[in-house]
Amino acid sequence: MTLPARTLLRLSRPARTLHTHAPGIPAPALLTQDAPSRFHIAKLYALLGRPAPATPGITDHLLHFHAADRPLSPDGYYSDVTPGALDPQRFPQPQGFRRRLWARGSVRVRHPLQYGRTYTCLERVRSVRRYRGDTFVSTQRELVSLDDQRTHLVEERTLVYTDSLPEERESPPVQGGGDGDSAAPPPRVLGQHTFSDLDVVRYAQLTCNPHRIHWDRAYAQAVEGYADLLVPGPLTAQLLALYAGDCGSGAPPRAVAYRSTHYAHPGTPLEVCERALPLTDTRQLFLRDRLRPARVYAVLDVLE
């Protein structure tokens, strides 16, 4: 399935860009305004087979605050967050990388978001750093309500840019004793899910994500070296966050941290697992391959 990147942008629900550089802020910042939409968020929950929540979930803002007029790189994703655009002296090439992936992030809710209420999203680049040949770009987003002048949500996200070829590998064990926590009991399976090609394209539309690895199979295989399309990293994080709300104490989580540990293809049978970490008094959810349990695709820690 191949769709033009601009078609994905038109089918999605872009936010309104106010301006690209905020006065008084030393680092370049992107400001957008948007209002969480019950109807837009309901489309995600329909994709996951769930009814829409009464209030937006901890990661549901990922479906909003996207400026559709940003320039694109050859891989179809936004060029203004590439290493070359952010630090042209260190990274002089316009593209300068073979692949980019969603690596990790965190979300902390200070005050719950409300449907229909307008928030301003201030996005800043926090760092551009090299590590073992790869480049990591970290940004921070704050959702502020102009009504009460309060920050309602803070998100941090990191993208990794690499010249390496994709590598199929197994993950470090996460069953009891992983991460140095020998007191952790074996995980329990909470649910199963398999994303289709159409699920991936629909999510790309919902999040205004024109990255070609999610809809252009020929590009993903011939240029970046994958065997198939990729399930978006934010989609796996949102799936885990949804289950985190289901299996908690009744109150939705207020702070989570997640990381992508391996890319997943559509059609892969997945299962969501949970385990407690007694040493840190936290819960951890992870997404693994149902047929090859040693392969873990994403991990989410419930911090509060």
N, C-alpha and C positions, 0 to 999 in steps of 0.2 A: 504494500500500500504506500503510495507516494502522493503527498499533498504539498502544494507550495507553502513556504513559510508564511507569506503574507496572508494566505487563506486561514491558517491557524490563528493569526492575530485578529483577523476580522471576526472569526467565529467565537473568539473568547470575549471576555468582558473587561477591557482595559480601564485602568484608573485615569484620573486627570492629572497630568503633569503640571506642577506649578512653575518651577524653574529648576535648573540643573545645578546651580551653586547657591548655597544658602549664605546670606551675609553674616559675618561675624564668626563663621565656623572655619577653622584653619584648613581642614581637609575638604576636598570636594564632596558635596552631598547632593543627593537626589531627593526631592520632595514630591510626594504624590498625595492626592486625597481620594478617599473611597469610603463607602459605607457597606459594611457586611450585609449581604442580601440573603434572606431566608431561602429564596427561590434558587439562587445560584448555589448555595451550600447544599441544598436538598439534592441537587444533581450529583454531587459527590457521594452523598450517602446512598442514593439510589444505585450508583455504580457499585457500591460495597454491600448492597442488599439491606440497608438500614433506613429507618425513618429519620427525618431531619431532627436535630436536637432543639430543645426549647430556646437555648441560647448558643452562640457559637462555641465550638470546642476549642481546646488550647492551641491546635494547629490549623484551625479553619481559616485564619487570616491569610494562609498561604494561597488561597484562591483569589485574593484581592491585592490591591496596591501594586499593579503592574502597569507600567507605562508602555504602550504599544508603539510609540514613535521613536524608540531607541534604535540606533544603528546595529546591524547584525554582522557577525563574522561569517566566514565561509562555512563553518559548521552549523550555521543557522541560529546560534545563540548570541546574546548581547555582546557587542564588541567593547563597550565602555567599562567592562569589568575584567578585561583581559590584562595580563601582565604588561603587554606592550603599550596599552592605552594608559595604564596607571603609572608606569615607570619606564618611559621610552628610552632613557639612557641605559638602563640595565637590560632591557628587553627591546631591542630596536626593530625586530621583525613584526609586521602587522598581525600575523597569525601566531607564529612562534611556538606552536605546540601541535601535537598530533591529536590529543584527546583532552577533554575536560569533563569532570565528574563532580557530583555533589558528594562531599566528603563527610561533613558532620555539622552539627548545629545544636542550639539550645533555645528554649522558649520559657519565659517567666511571665506569668500574668499577675499584674499588680491590682488591677480592677477589671472585672469581667467585661468583655465587649458586648455590645447590644446591637441587635438587628436594626438597620435603618439609621443608625447614628453615624455621622460623618467624623472620620478621624484623619489626621494628617500623619503620614508615614515619612519619617526622616531617616534616610539610609546613608551611612558613612562607611568609607573604606577604613578598616582598622589596621590592616597590615598586608604587605606583600613580601613573602619570604620564601627562600629556597631551602629545600631539605632533601638530601639524597637524590639530587637530580631533578626533582619535581618542584613546582611552584605552587604555593598555597595562598589564595586570596581570601581574606576574612573581612566580612562586613557586619555592621550592626544596624538593626532597624528598631526604631522606637515609634509606637503608635500613640499619638497625643490627641486628646480631645480639646478643641478650642473652647468648648463650652465651660469646662471646669479647669482648664490649663493643667491637667494631670496626665502623666504618662501611664497608659493602661496596660501596655505590653512591651516587653523588650525581647528581641530575637537576635541571635548571632548565628551566622552561617559561614561555612568555609567551602570554597570550590578548589579542586586540585587540577592543575594543568600539567600534563605529562607527555613526553615523547615516546614512552614505552608502549609496546604492543599489549593488547589484552591477554591475560593469563588466567586459565582455569585452575583453581586451587581450592583446597579444603581450608577450613577456618580452625583456629585454635579451639580446643574443646571448651564447651560452656556448661556441660552438665556438672553436678556437684563437685566442687574442688577447683573449678575454673576461676581465673582472676585471683588466685591465691586465697580463696575463701573456702577452706576445707569443710566448714560447717554448713555450707549451702546444700539444701536437699535437691534431689533431681527435679528438673523442671516439669511442669504440667502443661499439657496441650490445651489451648483455649479455643482454637478454631482453625479452619483450613480455608485456603483461598487460591484461586488460579486466575491470573490476569490474562485476558485475551488481547489480540492486536487492537481491537476496537476500544477496549478499556483504556489502553495506553494512549491512543489518539484522543479519546474523549477527555482524559485527564490533561493532556497537553493543551487542549482547547480551554478547559476550565481555568487553567493557571497561566494562560497566555504564554506558553512555552513553545517557541518555534525550533528548539534544538532538534537537528535532523536525525539523531540517533533514536528518536522516539517515533518517527513516522516514515523515514526514508530508508527502507531496508537495503537498497542497493548501495547507498552512501555508507551506512553503518558497516556493511560487510567489506566493500572494496576499499574505502578510504581509512576507516578507523580500525578495521580488522576484527570486528565482532562476528559471531556466528548468526546473530539475529538482531532485531530491535531490542532496546533496553527499557525495562520498567523504570520510570522516573524515581530517583531517590526520595523526593518529597512524598510521593505516593506511598512508599513503604513506611516512611515515618508517620504519615497520617493514619495508616492502617494500624500500626502499633499503638498510637495515641488513642485511637478509638477503643481498642481493647483495654488499654490502661484505665480508661474511664469506666468500662464495664465491670472490671474485676476488682476495683478499689473499695474503699470504705463507704462508698455512696456519693461522696463529694468528688467532683472532677479534679484531676491533677492540676496544680498551679505552677509547677516547674518541672520540665523534662529536659534531658540531654540525649541526643541520638547520634549515631554514626553509621555510615554505610561501610560494610565490610567486604562486600562482593557485589558485582552487578548481577541482575536477574533478567532473564528473557521472558517474554510472554509465553504462556503455555507451561511454565514450570509449576509443578504442584507444590504449594507452600503451606506451612503450618506456623501458627502463632503460638509461642510458648512463653510461660512466665516462671520465674523463680524468685525466691526471696534471698537477699544477701544479708545474713544476720550481722556480720561485722560492721556493715555500714548502715543497717536498719533502713534499707531501701528495697524497692522492687525493681526487677529488670525484666523487660520483655524482649524477645528476639524472634526474628523471622528466619526460618530454616527450610531447607529442601526436604520435602516429605519422603522422597525416595533415597536421598543421601543426607541423613541428619547431620553429618559432620560439616556440611556446607551451610554457613550462616550468612545471610544477606544484609541484615540490618539489626541494630541493637538500640533499645531505648531504655534509659534509666529514669524512673520516677523519683524526683528529688523532693517534691512536696505534694 
